[in-house]
């Protein structure tokens, strides 16, 4: 059995735990050997001396230490290790020509590391921390007898060329200057500038400066720049981030069309509906976040996602989650009734050239209302009106109620998480702190947190406030699949338990389906006008929304999760014929 010790350096805080608490507790240290040592104001664990007692990991107040007995099959050295006591990756996915292959797993499990190695952005060290760069011959020897051997042989021989779209598109303006047109013309190696610009609807952006465009626009520019390179393997890391639902569908179709007998596509994606719609096969990644990651054999997309929701890999006999994620079937029913909490009528708000109109609507008590619509169509503006962050030009909101608001963009600061969440820690340990994984973050500053960590802290802060109506703007952003579904359950359970209500803006349809009782749907023209329709029952609201997207959805027979029907399929034609676009 292989035992590894992992220390998450950013969590390790010797000055706050009682001066190297683990160092003093370790039985090996107390016997005279040096299993845990001090180095650069952090700790280092010598794995060869560790007996696996787990005292240091159990007693660390910041959950910075993990002592792990790896599965028996992991007898080989890792493909890559991030320094002593760092994260280890033990296997790689392999692109398949003619297929779009997805990768599904938690944040911090090694998905981006794996695809960076395939894209030759990161040179693997094969677990040899002092080794120089590993060349292709050594890589090929390491993977001898596997599909990865053939892949790296073809890369070495120039038969495979990889184009890679990184995860953090928000960094592009720091690396590239000038106009969108100049950037795309510069990277165009296949002479298809006009075609790609048209397919990704970038025509209106070409004269804009890269520094001035939004996150969703940057994402589509990054996808275009990747595809314009001369390559036969395309790798996309989270291509749906920042995109609205309509854009996600279009980008999914575009990416699907790239795969042919001469081209392979690899995709990392957290939106399960989009991953399902886009891919032919998927690899599941399991292990322990920030500690180690393993990639499963490829499975058909439907089977792979259902296995992921189940939490059990039958072939490997590995249970990687101790609970099953379940979806409920929905029956057609009318808009749920309750005590009127708040209502609005005749609302108009003009911001520059954009105008929002909300003619008439309401929110009842004990309700969780999803808000769907394109980017730039007024969803955030409407939520800010209800939160009284901005005032209307006309119309009114009736019902003097206490509101808690989580904005779309979260501000970080030097403030400690524990100071922000003092009330939440005191009152909602079980309801919020534990399920959202906040405890390890409590002693850290807000400006030290990742996007996903800051998002979970912001959600906990919003839900810990005393209010009758909770307004959450894009709470699934930066979260992985499991975190999204846990967050949806936390929001829904909080509303049910307190008898309060929530309005939730989000672009992940599965997230919205999981938590919503009713829907508000925004229509109009982005950046020009927006109109609020509803509230609707789930069935009526989804039918109204999906009609504009020209898609239909069903529930998976095994897991009951929502799935998009293939355009023109028998199911798609039947549901459209019956005007029942949302499940049957």
Secondary structure per residue as TSV (DSSP state, phi and psi in degrees):
chain	resnum	aa	ss	phi	psi
A	1	X	-	360.0	135.2
A	2	X	-	-94.5	130.6
A	3	X	E	-114.5	132.5
A	4	X	E	-123.0	151.3
A	5	X	E	-118.8	126.4
A	6	X	E	-119.6	131.9
A	7	X	E	-119.4	117.6
A	8	X	-	-83.7	102.3
A	9	X	T	-57.6	-37.4
A	10	X	T	-68.7	-21.9
A	11	X	T	-90.4	-24.9
A	12	X	-	-69.0	117.1
A	13	X	-	-133.5	77.0
A	14	X	T	-56.0	-31.9
A	15	X	T	-70.8	-16.4
A	16	X	T	-108.7	-6.2
A	17	X	T	-107.0	4.9
A	18	X	T	100.9	36.7
A	19	X	S	59.3	77.7
A	20	X	S	55.3	58.9
A	21	X	H	-54.6	-47.0
A	22	X	H	-64.8	-36.1
A	23	X	H	-59.3	-40.7
A	24	X	H	-80.4	-24.5
A	25	X	H	-84.3	-27.9
A	26	X	-	-57.7	122.8
A	27	X	H	-60.8	-34.7
A	28	X	H	-66.0	-43.9
A	29	X	H	-60.8	-41.9
A	30	X	H	-68.9	-21.9
A	31	X	T	-85.4	-6.2
A	32	X	T	116.4	-16.9
A	33	X	-	-85.4	170.2
A	34	X	-	-114.9	81.6
A	35	X	S	-78.5	-47.9
A	36	X	E	-108.6	124.8
A	37	X	E	-124.9	160.2
A	38	X	E	-92.1	133.5
A	39	X	E	-152.1	120.3
A	40	X	T	52.9	44.7
A	41	X	T	63.1	20.4
A	42	X	E	-131.2	-175.4
A	43	X	E	-113.0	155.0
A	44	X	E	-129.3	136.6
A	45	X	E	-110.3	124.8
A	46	X	-	-83.1	105.2
A	47	X	T	-62.4	-31.5
A	48	X	T	-66.7	-20.4
A	49	X	T	-97.2	-18.9
A	50	X	-	-66.5	130.7
A	51	X	-	-98.2	3.9
A	52	X	-	77.2	19.3
A	53	X	-	-65.3	-28.8
A	54	X	-	79.8	5.6
A	55	X	H	-61.4	-44.2
A	56	X	H	-62.1	-42.5
A	57	X	H	-67.8	-40.3
A	58	X	H	-72.2	-31.2
A	59	X	H	-93.4	-16.0
A	60	X	-	-62.3	117.5
A	61	X	T	-68.2	-15.6
A	62	X	T	-106.9	5.2
A	63	X	-	53.4	41.1
A	64	X	-	-87.0	-14.8
A	65	X	E	-114.3	137.1
A	66	X	E	-131.1	127.3
A	67	X	E	-111.2	116.0
A	68	X	E	-125.9	129.8
A	69	X	E	-91.5	110.6
A	70	X	-	-73.1	155.9
A	71	X	-	-55.3	150.0
A	72	X	T	-58.2	-31.1
A	73	X	T	-70.4	-13.7
A	74	X	-	-89.9	63.3
A	75	X	-	-90.2	-22.0
A	76	X	S	-77.4	162.4
A	77	X	-	-67.4	156.6
A	78	X	-	-68.9	158.5
A	79	X	S	-69.5	-38.9
A	80	X	E	-150.3	144.0
A	81	X	E	-136.6	132.6
A	82	X	-	-88.9	77.2
A	83	X	S	74.3	174.4
A	84	X	T	-63.8	135.2
A	85	X	T	60.0	25.1
A	86	X	-	-101.6	176.9
A	87	X	-	-59.9	143.5
A	88	X	E	-127.0	136.7
A	89	X	E	-109.3	131.4
A	90	X	-	-111.6	-7.7
A	91	X	-	-157.3	167.4
A	92	X	-	-128.5	147.7
A	93	X	-	-77.2	160.8
A	94	X	-	-128.4	125.6
A	95	X	-	-60.0	146.8
A	96	X	-	-122.5	122.8
A	97	X	T	-65.3	136.1
A	98	X	T	88.1	-2.2
A	99	X	-	-128.5	151.6
A	100	X	E	-101.1	116.0
A	101	X	E	-107.7	127.7
A	102	X	E	-101.0	159.1
A	103	X	E	-125.3	125.6
A	104	X	E	-124.6	127.8
A	105	X	-	178.7	171.7
A	106	X	-	-64.4	163.7
A	107	X	T	-66.1	146.9
A	108	X	T	76.3	16.3
A	109	X	S	-105.0	-3.2
A	110	X	S	107.5	11.9
A	111	X	H	-62.6	-50.6
A	112	X	H	-65.6	-37.0
A	113	X	H	-59.6	-45.4
A	114	X	H	-60.9	-46.6
A	115	X	H	-76.4	-25.4
A	116	X	H	-66.3	-35.4
A	117	X	H	-66.0	-44.5
A	118	X	H	-63.9	-33.9
A	119	X	T	-84.7	0.2
A	120	X	T	64.1	26.0
A	121	X	S	-86.3	-31.2
A	122	X	S	-122.1	127.2
A	123	X	-	-87.2	118.7
A	124	X	-	-70.7	151.0
A	125	X	-	-108.0	1.0
A	126	X	T	53.6	32.9
A	127	X	T	77.5	1.1
A	128	X	-	-94.3	97.2
A	129	X	T	-65.3	-28.4
A	130	X	T	-97.9	3.0
A	131	X	-	-73.8	151.5
A	132	X	-	-76.5	-178.7
A	133	X	-	-53.9	134.3
A	134	X	-	-81.5	125.3
A	135	X	-	-84.1	172.6
A	136	X	H	-63.1	-35.1
A	137	X	H	-62.4	-39.8
A	138	X	H	-70.6	-37.5
A	139	X	H	-62.1	-45.3
A	140	X	H	-62.3	-40.6
A	141	X	H	-64.2	-40.3
A	142	X	H	-61.6	-39.2
A	143	X	T	-95.7	15.3
A	144	X	T	-52.2	130.3
A	145	X	T	89.3	-1.6
A	146	X	S	-114.3	169.7
A	147	X	H	-65.2	-29.3
A	148	X	H	-63.4	-29.3
A	149	X	H	-58.8	-49.5
A	150	X	H	-61.9	-38.8
A	151	X	H	-61.1	-51.2
A	152	X	H	-70.0	-28.5
A	153	X	H	-63.6	-42.7
A	154	X	H	-69.6	-35.1
A	155	X	H	-65.0	-46.0
A	156	X	H	-59.0	-40.6
A	157	X	T	-85.4	3.3
A	158	X	T	78.6	11.8
A	159	X	S	-85.0	-18.1
A	160	X	-	-122.0	129.3
A	161	X	-	-123.6	129.6
A	162	X	E	-105.8	135.7
A	163	X	E	-114.3	133.4
A	164	X	E	-129.5	126.8
A	165	X	E	-101.4	114.7
A	166	X	-	-71.7	168.0
A	167	X	S	-71.1	-45.9
A	168	X	-	-89.9	78.4
A	169	X	G	-68.1	-19.5
A	170	X	G	-66.5	-13.8
A	171	X	G	-85.1	-10.9
A	172	X	H	-56.0	-44.6
A	173	X	H	-59.9	-21.8
A	174	X	H	-78.9	-21.2
A	175	X	H	-104.8	-24.5
A	176	X	-	-129.0	133.5
A	177	X	-	-113.7	174.0
A	178	X	S	89.4	-162.9
A	179	X	B	-89.9	159.1
A	180	X	H	-57.7	-43.7
A	181	X	H	-58.9	-42.8
A	182	X	H	-64.2	-41.5
A	183	X	H	-63.6	-48.6
A	184	X	H	-68.5	-36.7
A	185	X	H	-64.4	-38.2
A	186	X	H	-65.0	-37.4
A	187	X	H	-92.7	-6.1
A	188	X	-	-69.3	107.0
A	189	X	-	-105.5	-6.0
A	190	X	S	-116.1	0.2
A	191	X	S	67.3	32.5
A	192	X	-	-121.2	33.4
A	193	X	H	-53.9	-53.9
A	194	X	H	-61.9	-42.1
A	195	X	H	-64.1	-45.8
A	196	X	H	-69.3	-40.1
A	197	X	H	-59.5	-41.4
A	198	X	H	-67.8	-45.7
A	199	X	H	-64.4	-35.3
A	200	X	T	-97.5	9.1
A	201	X	T	53.6	53.8
A	202	X	-	-105.5	2.7
A	203	X	G	-53.7	-42.7
A	204	X	G	-73.9	-12.1
A	205	X	G	-97.8	-11.3
A	206	X	T	-57.0	-35.7
A	207	X	T	-90.5	-0.5
A	208	X	S	-80.6	148.9
A	209	X	B	-75.1	142.9
A	210	X	G	-58.3	-35.4
A	211	X	G	-67.8	-16.7
A	212	X	G	-102.7	-4.2
A	213	X	S	-93.3	159.0
A	214	X	-	-77.0	173.8
A	215	X	H	-61.2	-42.7
A	216	X	H	-65.0	-38.0
A	217	X	H	-69.0	-40.4
A	218	X	H	-60.2	-39.7
A	219	X	H	-60.7	-46.4
A	220	X	H	-68.5	-34.6
A	221	X	H	-64.9	-41.6
A	222	X	H	-64.2	-39.8
A	223	X	H	-64.9	-43.4
A	224	X	H	-62.0	-44.8
A	225	X	H	-62.3	-35.1
A	226	X	H	-67.6	-45.6
A	227	X	H	-73.7	-24.7
A	228	X	T	-75.5	-10.0
A	229	X	S	-80.1	147.6
A	230	X	-	-78.4	103.9
A	231	X	-	-150.3	163.3
A	232	X	S	-123.0	3.1
A	233	X	E	-131.2	120.3
A	234	X	E	-110.6	130.9
A	235	X	E	-121.3	125.8
A	236	X	E	-121.2	120.8
A	237	X	E	-99.7	108.6
A	238	X	S	53.2	65.2
A	239	X	T	-72.6	-11.8
A	240	X	T	-94.1	-8.7
A	241	X	T	-56.7	137.9
A	242	X	T	74.3	-9.3
A	243	X	-	-88.3	147.4
A	244	X	-	-81.1	177.3
A	245	X	H	-63.8	-42.4
A	246	X	H	-61.7	-43.9
A	247	X	H	-66.4	-36.6
A	248	X	H	-61.8	-41.8
A	249	X	H	-63.3	-45.5
A	250	X	H	-65.9	-42.7
A	251	X	H	-65.9	-37.4
A	252	X	H	-60.3	-46.0
A	253	X	H	-62.6	-41.5
A	254	X	H	-61.5	-46.2
A	255	X	H	-66.3	-39.4
A	256	X	H	-58.5	-39.4
A	257	X	H	-70.1	-15.0
A	258	X	H	-71.0	-32.1
A	259	X	-	-76.0	125.7
A	260	X	B	-148.0	-172.7
A	261	X	T	-61.7	-19.1
A	262	X	T	-106.9	0.8
A	263	X	B	-136.7	135.2
A	264	X	E	-116.4	147.5
A	265	X	E	-130.1	135.5
A	266	X	E	-124.6	132.2
A	267	X	E	-134.4	131.5
A	268	X	E	-101.7	128.3
A	269	X	-	-152.2	140.5
A	270	X	S	-103.3	-13.8
A	271	X	-	-83.1	106.3
A	272	X	H	-63.0	-37.3
A	273	X	H	-65.4	-42.3
A	274	X	H	-70.0	-41.7
A	275	X	H	-59.2	-43.2
A	276	X	H	-62.9	-42.4
A	277	X	H	-72.0	-31.1
A	278	X	H	-89.4	-31.2
A	279	X	-	-107.6	158.4
A	280	X	S	-98.3	-36.7
A	281	X	E	-136.4	156.3
A	282	X	E	-139.5	149.7
A	283	X	E	-100.8	138.6
A	284	X	E	-95.3	139.7
A	285	X	E	-110.8	130.5
A	286	X	E	-136.6	173.8
A	287	X	E	140.1	-136.5
A	288	X	E	-137.3	126.4
A	289	X	T	-57.9	138.9
A	290	X	T	69.2	3.0
A	291	X	T	-117.9	-61.1
A	292	X	E	-157.2	158.4
A	293	X	E	-140.1	141.6
A	294	X	E	-130.0	144.9
A	295	X	E	-110.1	131.6
A	296	X	-	-76.2	170.1
A	297	X	-	-66.3	153.0
A	298	X	-	-66.6	145.1
A	299	X	E	-130.7	158.8
A	300	X	E	-58.3	148.7
A	301	X	H	-56.8	-49.2
A	302	X	H	-59.1	-48.1
A	303	X	H	-64.0	-44.0
A	304	X	H	-61.3	-44.7
A	305	X	H	-65.9	-40.7
A	306	X	H	-65.0	-37.9
A	307	X	H	-63.7	-40.9
A	308	X	H	-61.0	-43.9
A	309	X	H	-65.4	-34.8
A	310	X	H	-69.0	-35.2
A	311	X	T	84.7	14.9
A	312	X	E	-139.1	123.9
A	313	X	E	-94.5	104.2
A	314	X	T	-63.7	-46.5
A	315	X	T	-61.8	-40.3
A	316	X	T	-88.2	-8.4
A	317	X	T	53.5	47.4
A	318	X	E	-119.7	122.8
A	319	X	E	-99.4	109.0
A	320	X	-	-98.6	-2.7
A	321	X	-	-146.6	138.6
A	322	X	S	-89.7	15.0
A	323	X	S	-147.9	158.7
A	324	X	-	-98.5	139.6
A	325	X	-	-91.4	120.6
A	326	X	-	-117.1	147.6
A	327	X	-	-115.7	151.6
A	328	X	-	-104.2	143.2
A	329	X	-	-72.0	150.2
A	330	X	-	-113.2	142.7
A	331	X	-	-105.2	149.3
A	332	X	-	-65.1	125.7
A	333	X	-	-151.4	165.2
A	334	X	-	-76.3	168.2
A	335	X	-	-56.8	125.7
A	336	X	-	-65.4	138.0
A	337	X	-	-99.1	159.8
A	338	X	-	-175.9	-173.4
A	339	X	-	-71.0	130.8
A	340	X	E	-65.5	120.3
A	341	X	E	-95.0	-47.1
A	342	X	E	-154.0	152.1
A	343	X	E	-146.1	164.2
A	344	X	E	-141.1	154.0
A	345	X	E	-154.2	139.8
A	346	X	E	60.1	28.6
A	347	X	E	-75.3	132.0
A	348	X	E	-134.0	137.5
A	349	X	E	-146.0	124.0
A	350	X	E	-108.9	128.2
A	351	X	E	-126.5	101.0
A	352	X	T	63.3	-125.4
A	353	X	T	-83.0	-13.4
A	354	X	E	-88.4	139.6
A	355	X	E	-130.1	131.7
A	356	X	E	-106.7	136.4
A	357	X	E	-127.4	127.9
A	358	X	E	-129.0	99.8
A	359	X	E	-71.1	-54.0
A	360	X	E	-158.0	132.9
A	361	X	E	-171.8	177.5
A	362	X	E	-159.5	164.7
A	363	X	E	-129.1	130.9
A	364	X	E	-96.9	166.3
A	365	X	T	-69.2	161.4
A	366	X	T	55.9	37.8
A	367	X	-	-127.5	144.1
A	368	X	E	-122.4	110.5
A	369	X	E	-108.0	121.5
A	370	X	E	-82.6	146.1
A	371	X	E	-119.3	119.9
A	372	X	E	-117.9	147.4
A	373	X	-	162.1	168.2
A	374	X	-	-70.0	166.4
A	375	X	T	-65.8	149.2
A	376	X	T	70.1	24.6
A	377	X	S	-117.4	6.4
A	378	X	S	105.4	8.5
A	379	X	H	-63.2	-48.9
A	380	X	H	-65.3	-38.8
A	381	X	H	-59.8	-45.7
A	382	X	H	-62.0	-44.6
A	383	X	H	-63.5	-38.8
A	384	X	H	-66.1	-33.6
A	385	X	H	-63.3	-47.5
A	386	X	H	-64.5	-33.4
A	387	X	T	-81.8	-3.6
A	388	X	T	61.9	29.2
A	389	X	S	-78.3	-34.8
A	390	X	S	-128.8	156.3
A	391	X	-	-99.4	152.6
A	392	X	-	-78.5	157.5
A	393	X	S	-84.0	-29.6
A	394	X	E	-153.5	161.2
A	395	X	E	81.3	-178.3
A	396	X	E	-152.5	157.3
A	397	X	E	-108.6	123.6
A	398	X	E	-103.5	149.2
A	399	X	-	101.9	101.0
A	400	X	-	-80.2	98.2
A	401	X	-	-127.2	158.5
A	402	X	-	-84.7	130.2
A	403	X	E	-120.5	140.3
A	404	X	E	-116.4	135.3
A	405	X	E	-128.8	125.4
A	406	X	E	-105.8	112.1
A	407	X	-	-71.3	166.4
A	408	X	S	-67.3	-46.0
A	409	X	S	-105.1	123.8
A	410	X	-	-100.3	129.5
A	411	X	-	-85.7	133.4
A	412	X	-	-99.7	164.1
A	413	X	-	-158.0	-175.9
A	414	X	S	-80.3	-4.2
A	415	X	-	-64.4	142.2
A	416	X	B	-76.3	144.2
A	417	X	H	-57.3	-41.9
A	418	X	H	-62.8	-30.9
A	419	X	H	-72.3	-38.1
A	420	X	H	-68.5	-39.3
A	421	X	T	-103.4	28.7
A	422	X	H	-55.3	-47.0
A	423	X	H	-68.0	-38.7
A	424	X	H	-64.5	-41.9
A	425	X	H	-64.4	-38.7
A	426	X	H	-71.6	-41.6
A	427	X	H	-105.1	-27.8
A	428	X	-	-127.7	41.1
A	429	X	I	-54.7	-49.0
A	430	X	I	-77.1	-41.6
A	431	X	I	-74.5	-35.4
A	432	X	I	-123.1	-52.0
A	433	X	I	-62.8	-48.6
A	434	X	I	-68.5	-55.2
A	435	X	T	-63.3	-30.5
A	436	X	T	-86.8	0.3
A	437	X	T	65.1	41.5
A	438	X	-	-86.3	-27.9
A	439	X	G	-51.3	-47.1
A	440	X	G	-66.4	-11.8
A	441	X	G	-95.8	-9.5
A	442	X	T	-59.3	-35.3
A	443	X	T	-91.3	4.1
A	444	X	S	-96.7	157.4
A	445	X	B	-81.0	151.4
A	446	X	G	-59.5	-36.3
A	447	X	G	-78.1	-0.7
A	448	X	G	-96.6	-7.8
A	449	X	S	-84.1	150.9
A	450	X	-	-74.9	172.4
A	451	X	H	-57.8	-44.2
A	452	X	H	-68.5	-38.4
A	453	X	H	-66.7	-43.7
A	454	X	H	-63.9	-36.7
A	455	X	H	-62.3	-46.5
A	456	X	H	-65.9	-38.0
A	457	X	H	-63.8	-42.3
A	458	X	H	-65.1	-39.5
A	459	X	H	-64.4	-45.3
A	460	X	H	-61.0	-41.1
A	461	X	H	-63.3	-45.4
A	462	X	H	-61.4	-49.1
A	463	X	H	-73.2	-15.7
A	464	X	H	-83.1	-10.1
A	465	X	S	-81.1	151.5
A	466	X	-	-82.1	118.4
A	467	X	-	-156.8	164.9
A	468	X	S	-99.2	-27.0
A	469	X	E	-132.8	126.8
A	470	X	E	-107.9	127.5
A	471	X	E	-113.2	114.7
A	472	X	E	-120.9	120.4
A	473	X	E	-101.4	111.8
A	474	X	S	51.8	60.0
A	475	X	T	-71.9	-14.3
A	476	X	T	-87.4	-9.3
A	477	X	T	-59.6	135.6
A	478	X	T	74.3	-2.7
A	479	X	-	-93.1	148.9
A	480	X	-	-82.1	178.7
A	481	X	H	-56.4	-50.1
A	482	X	H	-65.2	-42.3
A	483	X	H	-62.5	-37.0
A	484	X	H	-62.9	-46.1
A	485	X	H	-71.5	-35.3
A	486	X	H	-64.6	-43.7
A	487	X	H	-62.4	-43.1
A	488	X	H	-59.4	-43.4
A	489	X	H	-66.5	-40.4
A	490	X	H	-61.5	-45.6
A	491	X	H	-61.9	-48.7
A	492	X	H	-63.8	-45.6
A	493	X	H	-63.7	-38.3
A	494	X	H	-62.6	-43.9
A	495	X	H	-64.8	-43.4
A	496	X	H	-64.3	-42.7
A	497	X	H	-69.6	-39.5
A	498	X	H	-90.9	-13.1
A	499	X	T	72.2	24.5
A	500	X	-	-102.4	-178.3
A	501	X	E	-130.1	160.2
A	502	X	E	-140.5	143.1
A	503	X	E	-111.8	125.2
A	504	X	E	-126.9	115.7
A	505	X	E	-87.5	128.5
A	506	X	-	-160.7	157.6
A	507	X	S	-105.3	-4.3
A	508	X	-	-90.6	108.0
A	509	X	H	-61.8	-36.4
A	510	X	H	-66.8	-39.8
A	511	X	H	-61.2	-46.9
A	512	X	H	-63.7	-40.2
A	513	X	H	-63.9	-38.6
A	514	X	H	-67.5	-34.9
A	515	X	H	-108.8	-18.5
A	516	X	-	-85.8	141.0
A	517	X	S	-94.4	-38.3
A	518	X	E	-137.9	173.0
A	519	X	E	-134.9	145.6
A	520	X	E	-109.9	136.4
A	521	X	E	-122.1	130.2
A	522	X	E	-101.7	133.7
A	523	X	E	-129.3	171.9
A	524	X	E	132.3	-154.0
A	525	X	E	-122.9	118.8
A	526	X	T	-50.8	136.3
A	527	X	T	70.6	-2.8
A	528	X	T	-115.4	-57.0
A	529	X	E	-152.2	149.8
A	530	X	E	-139.6	143.0
A	531	X	E	-130.8	134.3
A	532	X	E	-95.1	123.0
A	533	X	E	-116.0	141.6
A	534	X	E	113.0	-174.1
A	535	X	E	-77.5	150.4
A	536	X	E	-115.1	159.7
A	537	X	E	-64.8	163.8
A	538	X	H	-57.5	-45.5
A	539	X	H	-63.9	-48.5
A	540	X	H	-66.8	-40.3
A	541	X	H	-65.7	-43.6
A	542	X	H	-68.4	-38.6
A	543	X	H	-59.5	-44.1
A	544	X	H	-62.2	-43.1
A	545	X	H	-73.2	-45.3
A	546	X	H	-70.2	-24.5
A	547	X	H	-60.7	-39.6
A	548	X	H	-70.0	-31.7
A	549	X	H	-79.8	-14.0
A	550	X	T	62.7	35.9
A	551	X	-	-129.0	163.9
A	552	X	-	-127.7	158.0
A	553	X	E	-133.7	148.2
A	554	X	E	-130.0	176.4
A	555	X	E	-105.8	139.8
A	556	X	-	-64.0	134.4
A	557	X	T	-64.8	-29.5
A	558	X	T	-88.2	-49.9
A	559	X	T	-101.7	-11.4
A	560	X	-	66.7	11.3
A	561	X	-	-74.7	150.3
A	562	X	E	-72.6	141.1
A	563	X	E	-136.4	147.0
A	564	X	E	-85.3	132.3
A	565	X	-	-73.1	143.9
A	566	X	-	-64.7	136.4
A	567	X	T	-57.6	125.6
A	568	X	T	83.3	1.1
A	569	X	-	-70.2	167.3
A	570	X	H	-56.6	-48.0
A	571	X	H	-61.8	-42.0
A	572	X	H	-61.4	-45.5
A	573	X	H	-66.8	-41.1
A	574	X	H	-64.0	-46.2
A	575	X	H	-67.4	-38.9
A	576	X	H	-67.1	-35.2
A	577	X	H	-63.5	-34.5
A	578	X	T	-91.0	-2.2
A	579	X	T	57.2	36.7
A	580	X	-	-121.5	83.8
A	581	X	-	-82.4	-14.7
A	582	X	B	-113.4	95.0
A	583	X	-	60.5	160.6
A	584	X	-	-134.6	360.0
